[in-house]
Structures are given as C-alpha cells and as structure tokens.
Amino acid sequence: MKTISVVAAIILREGADAGRQVLSTQRGYGDWKGWWEFPGGKVEEGESPEAALEREIREELACEIRVGEYLDTIEYDYPAFHLSMRCYACSLAGGEPELLEHESAAWLSAESLRSVKWLPADLLILDKVAALLASRKIARPLLGPENAAPRPEKPAQEAPEGSQP
C-alpha cells in the first residue's frame, strides 16, 4: 500500500471569550469533501516537515504560522493509501486565515471540538488537541499576548454547540 506523508497544523489561539481555540477546516474537494481536518499537506522531497507546514499553510490559508511543539505522528490506513501525518502545535504569526482551498473554517473550543465531522485520521489526534485546549502549560510560549489572533470576521466562524457540517 502506498504511503503518503503529510503534516498538520494544530493552529491555536486565545479566544476573547471562549478560552483557547483551534482552527479546523472543511474540505472543499475530493472523496472526503465536506469532512473537517486540520490544515496542512504533503511533504515534498528534501523538505523538512516544519518547512512543508509553513508552505502548505501559506498555500491553503494565505497566512504565516509559527511551528511549535511536535505533538504526534498519526498512522492511518485509508482504502487506497496509508497516511502518515505529523502534527504540530502552531500559532498565527502573520495575517488572518483566508480560505483558498477549503469550503469553510471554524475556531473550535474544547467544548465544540467534536461538533464537526472529522476525517478518520484527524479523529486520532483529538484527545491531544483537547488536552492542549484545556491546558495552560502546554504550548504556552506559542500563545503569548503578542501571538493571540483576533477573531476573523470572515472566513473562520465559531461553530455552534452540537452543530454538524
């Protein structure tokens, strides 16, 4: 089975009234259209995972990120390929997310994290993401006041409690 190596950005911010939040994006194409994922993409030949993640976020969301702590590598067998997904805690470092490839985006809190229909591989990292959202110690240097992102008016919106895509 073919293995595809990708990276995923767990982009965190301090929400004004909702505590810590993570950016989720809804796929706008392919077999998994409408499902939610953490943004990222394939690692190109000779590229470090961190450089790939910065490039993919620029291409998909037209913004800059600061790649922080490595969280985990998710291994998942989809019907046509094996996915190896390296996940990193990140913060916005420049600009606001702008949807260039995705159908929608939402900033999710610990309480709303499971309110969207996640891709199967992304489901496997949700417990660690929930811990990041609940913790004040993990990844704190990423989320100092100078890195806190204001709420974008468009395109990322708060997900209503219990909503489904």
OpenMM code with the backbone's topology and positions (N, CA, C; nanometers):
from openmm import Vec3, app, unit

residues = "MET LYS THR ILE SER VAL VAL ALA ALA ILE ILE LEU ARG GLU GLY ALA ASP ALA GLY ARG GLN VAL LEU SER THR GLN ARG GLY TYR GLY ASP TRP LYS GLY TRP TRP GLU PHE PRO GLY GLY LYS VAL GLU GLU GLY GLU SER PRO GLU ALA ALA LEU GLU ARG GLU ILE ARG GLU GLU LEU ALA CYS GLU ILE ARG VAL GLY GLU TYR LEU ASP THR ILE GLU TYR ASP TYR PRO ALA PHE HIS LEU SER MET ARG CYS TYR ALA CYS SER LEU ALA GLY GLY GLU PRO GLU LEU LEU GLU HIS GLU SER ALA ALA TRP LEU SER ALA GLU SER LEU ARG SER VAL LYS TRP LEU PRO ALA ASP LEU LEU ILE LEU ASP LYS VAL ALA ALA LEU LEU ALA SER ARG LYS ILE ALA ARG PRO LEU LEU GLY PRO GLU ASN ALA ALA PRO ARG PRO GLU LYS PRO ALA GLN GLU ALA PRO GLU GLY SER GLN PRO".split()
positions = [
    Vec3(0.0841, -0.1174, 0.0000),
    Vec3(0.0000, 0.0000, 0.0000),
    Vec3(0.0892, 0.1246, 0.0000),
    Vec3(0.0547, 0.2204, -0.0825),
    Vec3(0.1306, 0.3446, -0.0933),
    Vec3(0.1165, 0.4268, 0.0351),
    Vec3(0.2293, 0.4840, 0.0829),
    Vec3(0.2273, 0.5706, 0.1999),
    Vec3(0.2381, 0.7159, 0.1560),
    Vec3(0.1512, 0.7992, 0.2091),
    Vec3(0.1563, 0.9428, 0.1847),
    Vec3(0.1934, 1.0111, 0.3152),
    Vec3(0.3028, 1.0875, 0.3123),
    Vec3(0.3492, 1.1600, 0.4305),
    Vec3(0.3004, 1.3036, 0.4246),
    Vec3(0.2287, 1.3440, 0.5295),
    Vec3(0.1746, 1.4794, 0.5367),
    Vec3(0.2061, 1.5399, 0.6731),
    Vec3(0.1832, 1.6703, 0.6818),
    Vec3(0.1963, 1.7425, 0.8077),
    Vec3(0.0643, 1.8140, 0.8344),
    Vec3(0.0327, 1.8326, 0.9620),
    Vec3(-0.0908, 1.9004, 1.0002),
    Vec3(-0.0602, 2.0072, 1.1047),
    Vec3(-0.1228, 2.1239, 1.0865),
    Vec3(-0.1056, 2.2355, 1.1788),
    Vec3(-0.2208, 2.2390, 1.2777),
    Vec3(-0.1892, 2.2274, 1.4032),
    Vec3(-0.2866, 2.2440, 1.5099),
    Vec3(-0.2709, 2.3902, 1.5522),
    Vec3(-0.3415, 2.4804, 1.4802),
    Vec3(-0.3248, 2.6250, 1.4996),
    Vec3(-0.4111, 2.6695, 1.6174),
    Vec3(-0.3433, 2.7162, 1.7217),
    Vec3(-0.4099, 2.7553, 1.8458),
    Vec3(-0.4129, 2.9062, 1.8620),
    Vec3(-0.5148, 2.9539, 1.9318),
    Vec3(-0.5226, 3.0952, 1.9684),
    Vec3(-0.5995, 3.1068, 2.0994),
    Vec3(-0.5837, 3.2213, 2.1626),
    Vec3(-0.6623, 3.2530, 2.2814),
    Vec3(-0.7842, 3.3300, 2.2343),
    Vec3(-0.9017, 3.2728, 2.2508),
    Vec3(-1.0260, 3.3397, 2.2123),
    Vec3(-1.0620, 3.4449, 2.3157),
    Vec3(-1.1218, 3.5529, 2.2703),
    Vec3(-1.1571, 3.6631, 2.3589),
    Vec3(-1.2490, 3.6183, 2.4714),
    Vec3(-1.3481, 3.5375, 2.4421),
    Vec3(-1.4432, 3.4967, 2.5449),
    Vec3(-1.4598, 3.3452, 2.5563),
    Vec3(-1.3928, 3.2700, 2.4706),
    Vec3(-1.4137, 3.1252, 2.4701),
    Vec3(-1.2903, 3.0470, 2.5141),
    Vec3(-1.1873, 3.1140, 2.5660),
    Vec3(-1.0659, 3.0430, 2.6035),
    Vec3(-0.9855, 3.0032, 2.4810),
    Vec3(-0.9012, 2.9051, 2.4983),
    Vec3(-0.8158, 2.8597, 2.3893),
    Vec3(-0.8985, 2.7922, 2.2813),
    Vec3(-0.8627, 2.8159, 2.1541),
    Vec3(-0.9343, 2.7590, 2.0398),
    Vec3(-0.8354, 2.7035, 1.9381),
    Vec3(-0.8852, 2.6141, 1.8525),
    Vec3(-0.8054, 2.5537, 1.7464),
    Vec3(-0.8787, 2.5739, 1.6138),
    Vec3(-0.8012, 2.5967, 1.5073),
    Vec3(-0.8588, 2.6167, 1.3746),
    Vec3(-0.8839, 2.4819, 1.3070),
    Vec3(-1.0053, 2.4642, 1.2586),
    Vec3(-1.0407, 2.3463, 1.1800),
    Vec3(-1.0870, 2.3939, 1.0432),
    Vec3(-1.0633, 2.3113, 0.9418),
    Vec3(-1.1024, 2.3480, 0.8060),
    Vec3(-1.1831, 2.2358, 0.7428),
    Vec3(-1.2787, 2.2749, 0.6591),
    Vec3(-1.3669, 2.1786, 0.5930),
    Vec3(-1.3219, 2.1608, 0.4487),
    Vec3(-1.2970, 2.0370, 0.4105),
    Vec3(-1.2507, 2.0072, 0.2748),
    Vec3(-1.3557, 2.0492, 0.1724),
    Vec3(-1.3089, 2.1075, 0.0625),
    Vec3(-1.3987, 2.1519, -0.0423),
    Vec3(-1.3866, 2.0718, -0.1702),
    Vec3(-1.3181, 1.9575, -0.1635),
    Vec3(-1.2929, 1.8792, -0.2846),
    Vec3(-1.2708, 1.7320, -0.2502),
    Vec3(-1.2762, 1.6463, -0.3520),
    Vec3(-1.2382, 1.5061, -0.3395),
    Vec3(-1.3413, 1.4170, -0.2716),
    Vec3(-1.2990, 1.2928, -0.2492),
    Vec3(-1.3860, 1.1918, -0.1891),
    Vec3(-1.4337, 1.2302, -0.0492),
    Vec3(-1.3564, 1.3083, 0.0208),
    Vec3(-1.3885, 1.3454, 0.1587),
    Vec3(-1.4391, 1.4889, 0.1673),
    Vec3(-1.4940, 1.5402, 0.0584),
    Vec3(-1.5492, 1.6758, 0.0569),
    Vec3(-1.6531, 1.6906, 0.1688),
    Vec3(-1.6454, 1.8032, 0.2408),
    Vec3(-1.7394, 1.8301, 0.3488),
    Vec3(-1.6925, 1.7818, 0.4855),
    Vec3(-1.5916, 1.6960, 0.4896),
    Vec3(-1.5364, 1.6492, 0.6166),
    Vec3(-1.4373, 1.7534, 0.6682),
    Vec3(-1.4118, 1.7532, 0.7977),
    Vec3(-1.3244, 1.8522, 0.8611),
    Vec3(-1.1876, 1.7926, 0.8904),
    Vec3(-1.0866, 1.8803, 0.8870),
    Vec3(-0.9479, 1.8385, 0.9074),
    Vec3(-0.8684, 1.9530, 0.9670),
    Vec3(-0.7478, 1.9195, 1.0127),
    Vec3(-0.6516, 2.0214, 1.0492),
    Vec3(-0.5752, 2.0547, 0.9215),
    Vec3(-0.5547, 2.1827, 0.8921),
    Vec3(-0.4897, 2.2187, 0.7655),
    Vec3(-0.3457, 2.1699, 0.7592),
    Vec3(-0.2994, 2.1494, 0.6379),
    Vec3(-0.1630, 2.1020, 0.6145),
    Vec3(-0.1562, 2.0373, 0.4786),
    Vec3(-0.0587, 1.9499, 0.4598),
    Vec3(-0.0462, 1.8841, 0.3300),
    Vec3(0.0793, 1.8007, 0.3193),
    Vec3(0.1102, 1.7636, 0.1953),
    Vec3(0.2215, 1.6734, 0.1669),
    Vec3(0.3568, 1.7407, 0.1893),
    Vec3(0.4513, 1.6568, 0.2323),
    Vec3(0.5903, 1.6991, 0.2469),
    Vec3(0.6598, 1.6678, 0.1148),
    Vec3(0.7200, 1.7691, 0.0537),
    Vec3(0.7899, 1.7493, -0.0735),
    Vec3(0.9295, 1.6930, -0.0498),
    Vec3(0.9843, 1.6307, -0.1529),
    Vec3(1.1184, 1.5720, -0.1472),
    Vec3(1.2198, 1.6760, -0.0990),
    Vec3(1.2993, 1.6398, 0.0020),
    Vec3(1.4035, 1.7272, 0.0535),
    Vec3(1.3547, 1.8388, 0.1454),
    Vec3(1.2267, 1.8405, 0.1776),
    Vec3(1.1684, 1.9457, 0.2604),
    Vec3(1.1523, 1.8953, 0.4037),
    Vec3(1.1832, 1.9789, 0.5010),
    Vec3(1.1598, 1.9402, 0.6402),
    Vec3(1.0100, 1.9468, 0.6684),
    Vec3(0.9619, 1.8706, 0.7654),
    Vec3(0.8193, 1.8778, 0.7990),
    Vec3(0.7757, 2.0202, 0.8378),
    Vec3(0.8599, 2.0902, 0.9116),
    Vec3(0.8258, 2.2262, 0.9544),
    Vec3(0.8162, 2.3216, 0.8353),
    Vec3(0.9098, 2.3109, 0.7410),
    Vec3(0.9063, 2.3956, 0.6214),
    Vec3(0.7845, 2.3613, 0.5355),
    Vec3(0.7525, 2.2329, 0.5261),
    Vec3(0.6352, 2.1900, 0.4498),
    Vec3(0.5088, 2.2488, 0.5108),
    Vec3(0.5006, 2.2478, 0.6410),
    Vec3(0.3824, 2.3003, 0.7095),
    Vec3(0.3672, 2.4502, 0.6862),
    Vec3(0.4739, 2.5247, 0.6977),
    Vec3(0.4690, 2.6693, 0.6708),
    Vec3(0.4248, 2.6956, 0.5269),
    Vec3(0.4812, 2.6193, 0.4311),
    Vec3(0.4457, 2.6365, 0.2898),
    Vec3(0.2990, 2.6011, 0.2659),
    Vec3(0.2542, 2.4894, 0.3180),
    Vec3(0.1161, 2.4455, 0.2970),
    Vec3(0.0155, 2.5460, 0.3536),
    Vec3(0.0435, 2.6028, 0.4690),
    Vec3(-0.0483, 2.6995, 0.5285),
    Vec3(-0.0518, 2.8274, 0.4453),
    Vec3(0.0628, 2.8692, 0.3933),
    Vec3(0.0632, 2.9853, 0.3016),
    Vec3(-0.0219, 2.9556, 0.1789),
    Vec3(-0.0084, 2.8353, 0.1211),
    Vec3(-0.0825, 2.7979, 0.0002),
    Vec3(-0.2322, 2.7805, 0.0255),
    Vec3(-0.2696, 2.7249, 0.1398),
    Vec3(-0.4101, 2.6949, 0.1689),
    Vec3(-0.4847, 2.8097, 0.2364),
    Vec3(-0.4134, 2.8840, 0.3225),
    Vec3(-0.4805, 2.9835, 0.4067),
    Vec3(-0.4227, 3.1243, 0.3959),
    Vec3(-0.3226, 3.1438, 0.3107),
    Vec3(-0.2646, 3.2761, 0.2849),
    Vec3(-0.2239, 3.3492, 0.4124),
    Vec3(-0.1682, 3.2753, 0.5082),
    Vec3(-0.1191, 3.3385, 0.6302),
    Vec3(0.0097, 3.2689, 0.6743),
    Vec3(0.0755, 3.3287, 0.7701),
    Vec3(0.2007, 3.2742, 0.8223),
    Vec3(0.1740, 3.2126, 0.9585),
    Vec3(0.2455, 3.1028, 0.9850),
    Vec3(0.2346, 3.0393, 1.1155),
    Vec3(0.3728, 3.0262, 1.1784),
    Vec3(0.3730, 3.0095, 1.3078),
    Vec3(0.4927, 2.9740, 1.3830),
    Vec3(0.4737, 2.8278, 1.4222),
    Vec3(0.5618, 2.7416, 1.3714),
    Vec3(0.5533, 2.5984, 1.4024),
    Vec3(0.6187, 2.5761, 1.5377),
    Vec3(0.5442, 2.5140, 1.6277),
    Vec3(0.5935, 2.4904, 1.7629),
    Vec3(0.6159, 2.3436, 1.7902),
    Vec3(0.5665, 2.3003, 1.9028),
    Vec3(0.5882, 2.1664, 1.9550),
    Vec3(0.5326, 2.0562, 1.8641),
    Vec3(0.6176, 1.9550, 1.8397),
    Vec3(0.5719, 1.8337, 1.7709),
    Vec3(0.4805, 1.7590, 1.8673),
    Vec3(0.3619, 1.7205, 1.8198),
    Vec3(0.2646, 1.6544, 1.9067),
    Vec3(0.2623, 1.5036, 1.8904),
    Vec3(0.2558, 1.4555, 1.7667),
    Vec3(0.2422, 1.3121, 1.7437),
    Vec3(0.2447, 1.2853, 1.5935),
    Vec3(0.2680, 1.1601, 1.5577),
    Vec3(0.2506, 1.1140, 1.4204),
    Vec3(0.1347, 1.0153, 1.4192),
    Vec3(0.0358, 1.0465, 1.3372),
    Vec3(-0.0814, 0.9610, 1.3233),
    Vec3(-0.0601, 0.8698, 1.2032),
    Vec3(-0.0806, 0.7421, 1.2225),
    Vec3(-0.0719, 0.6435, 1.1148),
    Vec3(-0.2135, 0.5912, 1.0920),
    Vec3(-0.2609, 0.6001, 0.9672),
    Vec3(-0.3984, 0.5579, 0.9398),
    Vec3(-0.4078, 0.4974, 0.7996),
    Vec3(-0.4777, 0.3848, 0.7886),
    Vec3(-0.4984, 0.3192, 0.6597),
    Vec3(-0.6327, 0.3598, 0.6002),
    Vec3(-0.6265, 0.4431, 0.4967),
    Vec3(-0.7452, 0.4728, 0.4166),
    Vec3(-0.7570, 0.3608, 0.3136),
    Vec3(-0.8704, 0.3488, 0.2446),
    Vec3(-0.8861, 0.2377, 0.1493),
    Vec3(-0.7775, 0.2322, 0.0411),
    Vec3(-0.7316, 0.3470, -0.0083),
    Vec3(-0.6389, 0.3472, -0.1216),
    Vec3(-0.4932, 0.3764, -0.0847),
    Vec3(-0.4655, 0.4149, 0.0419),
    Vec3(-0.3292, 0.4506, 0.0802),
    Vec3(-0.3150, 0.4511, 0.2325),
    Vec3(-0.1889, 0.4491, 0.2761),
    Vec3(-0.1578, 0.4640, 0.4187),
    Vec3(-0.1149, 0.6086, 0.4406),
    Vec3(-0.1725, 0.6736, 0.5407),
    Vec3(-0.1392, 0.8122, 0.5727),
    Vec3(-0.0503, 0.8158, 0.6959),
    Vec3(0.0609, 0.8892, 0.6840),
    Vec3(0.1483, 0.9179, 0.7973),
    Vec3(0.1441, 1.0691, 0.8161),
    Vec3(0.0814, 1.1147, 0.9262),
    Vec3(0.0550, 1.2573, 0.9469),
    Vec3(0.1259, 1.3075, 1.0731),
    Vec3(0.2282, 1.3922, 1.0521),
    Vec3(0.2993, 1.4545, 1.1645),
    Vec3(0.2225, 1.5796, 1.2055),
    Vec3(0.1893, 1.5900, 1.3333),
    Vec3(0.1077, 1.7003, 1.3840),
    Vec3(0.1899, 1.7913, 1.4743),
    Vec3(0.1753, 1.9216, 1.4541),
    Vec3(0.2499, 2.0216, 1.5301),
    Vec3(0.1554, 2.1270, 1.5866),
    Vec3(0.1821, 2.1689, 1.7105),
    Vec3(0.1119, 2.2840, 1.7673),
    Vec3(0.1691, 2.4076, 1.6985),
    Vec3(0.0823, 2.4978, 1.6551),
    Vec3(0.1244, 2.6174, 1.5817),
    Vec3(0.0468, 2.7386, 1.6319),
    Vec3(0.0955, 2.8561, 1.5954),
    Vec3(0.0217, 2.9794, 1.6219),
    Vec3(0.0317, 3.0672, 1.4980),
    Vec3(-0.0614, 3.1586, 1.4843),
    Vec3(-0.0559, 3.2530, 1.3734),
    Vec3(0.0605, 3.3489, 1.3966),
    Vec3(0.1348, 3.3765, 1.2903),
    Vec3(0.2489, 3.4669, 1.3006),
    Vec3(0.2353, 3.5857, 1.2071),
    Vec3(0.1365, 3.5841, 1.1185),
    Vec3(0.1159, 3.6940, 1.0256),
    Vec3(-0.0057, 3.6714, 0.9393),
    Vec3(-0.0947, 3.7688, 0.9374),
    Vec3(-0.2153, 3.7597, 0.8567),
    Vec3(-0.3230, 3.6775, 0.9251),
    Vec3(-0.4385, 3.6778, 0.8647),
    Vec3(-0.5530, 3.6006, 0.9122),
    Vec3(-0.5824, 3.4902, 0.8109),
    Vec3(-0.6281, 3.3737, 0.8564),
    Vec3(-0.6601, 3.2663, 0.7624),
    Vec3(-0.7643, 3.3108, 0.6592),
    Vec3(-0.7326, 3.2806, 0.5346),
    Vec3(-0.8206, 3.3126, 0.4218),
    Vec3(-0.8394, 3.1831, 0.3436),
    Vec3(-0.9607, 3.1441, 0.3186),
    Vec3(-0.9861, 3.0150, 0.2549),
    Vec3(-0.9526, 3.0185, 0.1063),
    Vec3(-0.8479, 2.9452, 0.0676),
    Vec3(-0.8094, 2.9352, -0.0727),
    Vec3(-0.8453, 2.7981, -0.1300),
    Vec3(-0.8535, 2.6957, -0.0456),
    Vec3(-0.8837, 2.5601, -0.0912),
    Vec3(-0.9983, 2.4954, -0.0151),
    Vec3(-1.0280, 2.5456, 0.1024),
    Vec3(-1.1291, 2.4831, 0.1869),
    Vec3(-1.2657, 2.5475, 0.1685),
    Vec3(-1.3684, 2.4715, 0.2028),
    Vec3(-1.5065, 2.5173, 0.1915),
    Vec3(-1.5446, 2.6094, 0.3073),
    Vec3(-1.4916, 2.5782, 0.4259),
    Vec3(-1.5254, 2.6545, 0.5455),
    Vec3(-1.4151, 2.6356, 0.6482),
    Vec3(-1.4220, 2.7159, 0.7551),
    Vec3(-1.3278, 2.7034, 0.8665),
    Vec3(-1.3996, 2.7462, 0.9928),
    Vec3(-1.3522, 2.6962, 1.1050),
    Vec3(-1.4118, 2.7334, 1.2335),
    Vec3(-1.3054, 2.7262, 1.3424),
    Vec3(-1.3132, 2.8196, 1.4359),
    Vec3(-1.2307, 2.8145, 1.5574),
    Vec3(-1.3113, 2.7363, 1.6600),
    Vec3(-1.2574, 2.6226, 1.7038),
    Vec3(-1.3288, 2.5353, 1.7960),
    Vec3(-1.2653, 2.5391, 1.9355),
    Vec3(-1.3490, 2.5373, 2.0362),
    Vec3(-1.3049, 2.5300, 2.1750),
    Vec3(-1.3000, 2.3830, 2.2164),
    Vec3(-1.2550, 2.3568, 2.3372),
    Vec3(-1.2548, 2.2190, 2.3881),
    Vec3(-1.3970, 2.1625, 2.3872),
    Vec3(-1.4940, 2.2476, 2.4182),
    Vec3(-1.6337, 2.2028, 2.4239),
    Vec3(-1.6916, 2.1733, 2.2855),
    Vec3(-1.6482, 2.2448, 2.1838),
    Vec3(-1.7049, 2.2255, 2.0491),
    Vec3(-1.6157, 2.1425, 1.9573),
    Vec3(-1.5034, 2.0935, 2.0089),
    Vec3(-1.4046, 2.0218, 1.9274),
    Vec3(-1.4646, 1.9043, 1.8503),
    Vec3(-1.5557, 1.8327, 1.9092),
    Vec3(-1.6128, 1.7138, 1.8445),
    Vec3(-1.7468, 1.7421, 1.7771),
    Vec3(-1.7746, 1.8696, 1.7519),
    Vec3(-1.9033, 1.9075, 1.6922),
    Vec3(-1.9033, 1.9019, 1.5397),
    Vec3(-1.7892, 1.8741, 1.4797),
    Vec3(-1.7810, 1.8652, 1.3338),
    Vec3(-1.7467, 1.7222, 1.2938),
    Vec3(-1.7674, 1.6901, 1.1681),
    Vec3(-1.7418, 1.5549, 1.1157),
    Vec3(-1.5959, 1.5470, 1.0693),
    Vec3(-1.5088, 1.4988, 1.1584),
    Vec3(-1.3655, 1.4918, 1.1325),
    Vec3(-1.3297, 1.3774, 1.0383),
    Vec3(-1.2258, 1.3983, 0.9573),
    Vec3(-1.1674, 1.2884, 0.8798),
    Vec3(-1.1183, 1.1822, 0.9771),
    Vec3(-1.1227, 1.0547, 0.9378),
    Vec3(-1.0838, 0.9475, 1.0291),
    Vec3(-0.9443, 0.9639, 1.0906),
    Vec3(-0.8452, 1.0018, 1.0119),
    Vec3(-0.7097, 1.0176, 1.0666),
    Vec3(-0.7044, 1.1323, 1.1678),
    Vec3(-0.7734, 1.2412, 1.1391),
    Vec3(-0.7722, 1.3568, 1.2292),
    Vec3(-0.8399, 1.3256, 1.3623),
    Vec3(-0.9372, 1.2361, 1.3611),
    Vec3(-1.0021, 1.1942, 1.4859),
    Vec3(-0.9016, 1.1419, 1.5873),
    Vec3(-0.7949, 1.0773, 1.5382),
    Vec3(-0.6982, 1.0122, 1.6258),
    Vec3(-0.6116, 1.1094, 1.7052),
    Vec3(-0.6074, 1.2368, 1.6677),
    Vec3(-0.5274, 1.3358, 1.7402),
    Vec3(-0.6145, 1.4221, 1.8324),
    Vec3(-0.7464, 1.4043, 1.8273),
    Vec3(-0.8362, 1.4933, 1.9021),
    Vec3(-0.8146, 1.4915, 2.0528),
    Vec3(-0.7802, 1.3783, 2.1118),
    Vec3(-0.7571, 1.3765, 2.2564),
    Vec3(-0.6395, 1.4666, 2.2935),
    Vec3(-0.5330, 1.4634, 2.2134),
    Vec3(-0.4174, 1.5501, 2.2416),
    Vec3(-0.4525, 1.6963, 2.2180),
    Vec3(-0.5321, 1.7237, 2.1157),
    Vec3(-0.5757, 1.8607, 2.0899),
    Vec3(-0.6626, 1.9097, 2.2051),
    Vec3(-0.7517, 1.8254, 2.2529),
    Vec3(-0.8370, 1.8627, 2.3666),
    Vec3(-0.7512, 1.8956, 2.4883),
    Vec3(-0.6450, 1.8191, 2.5112),
    Vec3(-0.5547, 1.8474, 2.6228),
    Vec3(-0.4858, 1.9822, 2.6050),
    Vec3(-0.4453, 2.0140, 2.4815),
    Vec3(-0.3850, 2.1451, 2.4538),
    Vec3(-0.4836, 2.2584, 2.4805),
    Vec3(-0.6077, 2.2375, 2.4409),
    Vec3(-0.7095, 2.3402, 2.4602),
    Vec3(-0.7391, 2.3615, 2.6092),
    Vec3(-0.7309, 2.2564, 2.6881),
    Vec3(-0.7619, 2.2655, 2.8309),
    Vec3(-0.6435, 2.3115, 2.9147),
    Vec3(-0.5223, 2.2878, 2.8665),
    Vec3(-0.4023, 2.3153, 2.9448),
    Vec3(-0.3580, 2.4598, 2.9338),
    Vec3(-0.2990, 2.5089, 3.0386),
    Vec3(-0.2363, 2.6414, 3.0365),
    Vec3(-0.0852, 2.6272, 3.0338),
    Vec3(-0.0346, 2.5035, 3.0423),
    Vec3(0.1092, 2.4829, 3.0450),
    Vec3(0.1635, 2.4423, 2.9088),
    Vec3(0.0943, 2.3554, 2.8379),
    Vec3(0.1426, 2.3041, 2.7103),
    Vec3(0.1326, 2.4131, 2.6044),
    Vec3(0.2410, 2.4348, 2.5332),
    Vec3(0.2458, 2.5279, 2.4198),
    Vec3(0.2189, 2.6729, 2.4610),
    Vec3(0.2298, 2.7045, 2.5889),
    Vec3(0.2037, 2.8417, 2.6332),
    Vec3(0.2930, 2.9436, 2.5619),
    Vec3(0.4219, 2.9154, 2.5401),
    Vec3(0.5033, 3.0157, 2.4705),
    Vec3(0.4507, 3.0515, 2.3315),
    Vec3(0.3778, 2.9601, 2.2673),
    Vec3(0.3204, 2.9880, 2.1365),
    Vec3(0.2079, 3.0898, 2.1450),
    Vec3(0.1453, 3.0990, 2.2615),
    Vec3(0.0207, 3.1721, 2.2700),
    Vec3(0.0283, 3.2924, 2.3627),
    Vec3(0.1409, 3.3581, 2.3685),
    Vec3(0.1504, 3.4796, 2.4476),
    Vec3(0.0640, 3.5878, 2.3863),
    Vec3(0.0407, 3.6972, 2.4586),
    Vec3(-0.0470, 3.8033, 2.4100),
    Vec3(-0.0055, 3.8570, 2.2732),
    Vec3(0.1251, 3.8578, 2.2452),
    Vec3(0.1697, 3.9093, 2.1155),
    Vec3(0.1298, 3.8188, 2.0001),
    Vec3(0.0939, 3.6926, 2.0291),
    Vec3(0.0555, 3.5986, 1.9237),
    Vec3(-0.0933, 3.5703, 1.9196),
    Vec3(-0.1685, 3.6251, 2.0129),
    Vec3(-0.3121, 3.5979, 2.0149),
    Vec3(-0.3763, 3.6616, 1.8924),
    Vec3(-0.4508, 3.5823, 1.8193),
    Vec3(-0.5124, 3.6303, 1.6957),
    Vec3(-0.6525, 3.6834, 1.7237),
    Vec3(-0.6866, 3.7983, 1.6674),
    Vec3(-0.8245, 3.8457, 1.6811),
    Vec3(-0.9172, 3.7548, 1.6016),
    Vec3(-1.0434, 3.7570, 1.6332),
    Vec3(-1.1399, 3.6752, 1.5615),
    Vec3(-1.1594, 3.7296, 1.4211),
    Vec3(-1.1316, 3.6470, 1.3206),
    Vec3(-1.1559, 3.6941, 1.1848),
    Vec3(-1.3057, 3.7075, 1.1594),
    Vec3(-1.3437, 3.8140, 1.0883),
    Vec3(-1.4843, 3.8309, 1.0535),
    Vec3(-1.5242, 3.7309, 0.9462),
    Vec3(-1.4315, 3.6955, 0.8614),
    Vec3(-1.4529, 3.6007, 0.7546),
    Vec3(-1.3196, 3.5345, 0.7308),
    Vec3(-1.3030, 3.4127, 0.7121),
    Vec3(-1.3950, 3.3056, 0.6839),
    Vec3(-1.4178, 3.2131, 0.8035),
    Vec3(-1.3272, 3.2163, 0.9041),
    Vec3(-1.3414, 3.1225, 1.0146),
    Vec3(-1.4467, 3.1733, 1.1111),
    Vec3(-1.5429, 3.0882, 1.1426),
    Vec3(-1.6522, 3.1261, 1.2300),
    Vec3(-1.6580, 3.0302, 1.3478),
    Vec3(-1.7199, 3.0777, 1.4533),
    Vec3(-1.7392, 2.9916, 1.5704),
    Vec3(-1.8391, 2.8829, 1.5311),
    Vec3(-1.8113, 2.7619, 1.5713),
    Vec3(-1.9042, 2.6505, 1.5440),
    Vec3(-2.0090, 2.6490, 1.6543),
    Vec3(-2.1349, 2.6453, 1.6179),
    Vec3(-2.2391, 2.6371, 1.7209),
    Vec3(-2.2276, 2.5056, 1.7958),
    Vec3(-2.2593, 2.5084, 1.9229),
    Vec3(-2.2554, 2.3868, 2.0041),
    Vec3(-2.3400, 2.2782, 1.9386),
    Vec3(-2.2829, 2.1595, 1.9243),
    Vec3(-2.3565, 2.0452, 1.8715),
    Vec3(-2.3859, 2.0491, 1.7231),
    Vec3(-2.3230, 2.1437, 1.6490),
    Vec3(-2.3525, 2.1521, 1.5058),
    Vec3(-2.2773, 2.0471, 1.4274),
    Vec3(-2.3283, 2.0138, 1.3142),
    Vec3(-2.2637, 1.9208, 1.2218),
    Vec3(-2.2461, 1.9914, 1.0883),
    Vec3(-2.1378, 1.9607, 1.0158),
    Vec3(-2.1180, 2.0254, 0.8840),
    Vec3(-2.2221, 1.9830, 0.7846),
] * unit.nanometer
topology = app.Topology()
chain = topology.addChain("A")
for resn in residues:
    res = topology.addResidue(resn, chain)
    for name in ("N", "CA", "C"):
        topology.addAtom(name, app.Element.getBySymbol(name[0]), res)
